[in-house]
Amino acid sequence: MKAAVIGAGASGMTAALRAASLGHEVTLFERQARVGRKLMATGNGRCNITNTGAGPQNYHGEAPDFVLPALRAFGPQAALDFFRGLGLLTREEYGGRVYPLSNSANSVVDVLRQALEAAGADLVCGDRVRELRRQGRGFRLVTESGGKYSFDAVIVACGGLAGEKLGGGRDGYELLKALGHTRTALRPALVQLTTEPLYPRSLKGIKADCRLRLLLSGRVLAESEGEVLFTETGVSGPAAFDVSRAASGLGEAGGQLELDFLRDYSAAEVLRHLSRRAAAAPGLPASELLTGSVHNRLGRMLVKYSGLEASKPLQELTETELEAAAGACKHFRLPLRGTEGFASAQVTAGGIRTSEFRPETLESRICPGLYACGEVLDIDGDCGGFNLQWAWASGFLAGSLK
């Protein structure tokens, strides 16, 4: 069988390798000048290739359980075995996150590229597929340079809108739409949150481990725990990314972020700690109340946020003032403005409707012989290796060409 794979990202390369391993004649199309460009940027260049705890609970879309057959066919352990077979050594870190031992995404791309060459897959780079249509029982594919090809089966693995400079775009949606498919609304996910800038700007560059809640009218819409990074315009980091999907869906509704910087301690325990701190160092100014509890700059900002006079000696702080400082540590709130756009996002939430594909094979219910995998479908995962696991698993399933 002659098969085309459109998109040489994580899912596309996996699909091409799987199809070639089954004896199919594979041509892999990539509009960028080289394969895996977006993959090279994942995990800040480290490439969090999977998460050992990946399951349906880590995915989102109209039907998150759509991921089940792919994860059963090619779960985290299968992905690790696959990469080990390609020569890649890995290391598991906190929370089940797995990275290449080299700590470099280049290693992942290199072993995939070399495997494609060894498998005999034909690679067409720097030439965008601009037309895909039915031709008899097969497909006619036309590239921007004028190349015309015929295939028995086609796998669309073009990715989503996120990270346009690294290859994100609308190509996959448009190609599938021309063959009768529809999509859900698109919005950025795993992306920086933008807030009122006063406090984030003063904390730019500071990292903190905290519990982060997204609130709307006092109701918790999303919650995460882990590292946040303060930026010029808001907060970034894994915990912020995890709630960004819900934040990007708020539109003009607004909302608030609530950060708990001492999540392992109750409010009463924090208050007792601050009372002991004031008693132990009575002559220090209030600006030093949280020294030793959080980052110094963050501590001084929380004192300011709680309304304490920075120069007031600790011995003069009232119970009410100490309660205010404890409350600031546990319930620091920032008015939410929204999120950064698709250019800064790691993943696209939304995509081609999964109800239009068979979850056991990823073949179209509308157009036999047409498959889709990866981010182009309406599936997105949490931060921590879950999106790449979906890419490998769905690519493997689509490339099986059942």
ABEGO torsion letter per residue (X at the ends): XBBBBBEBBAAAAAAAAAAAAAGBBBBBBBABABBGAAAAABGGGAGBABBAABBAAABBEABAAAAAAAAAABBAAAAAAAAAAAGBBBBBBBGGBBBBAAGBAAAAAAAAAAAAAAAGBBBBBGBBBABBBBBEABBBBBBAAGBBBBBABBBBAAEBABGAAAGBEAAAAAAAAAAGBBBBBBBBBGBBBBBBAAAAAAABGBBBBBBBBBBBGGBBABBBBEBBBBBAAEBBEAAAAAAAAAAAAAEAAEEBBBBBABAABBAAAAAAAAAAAAAABAABBAAAAABGABBAAAAAAAAAAAGBBAABBAAABBAAAAAAAAAAAABBBBBBAEBBBAAABABBBEEBBAAABBAAAGBBAABBGBBBBEAABBBBBBBGGAAAAAAAAAAAAAAAGX
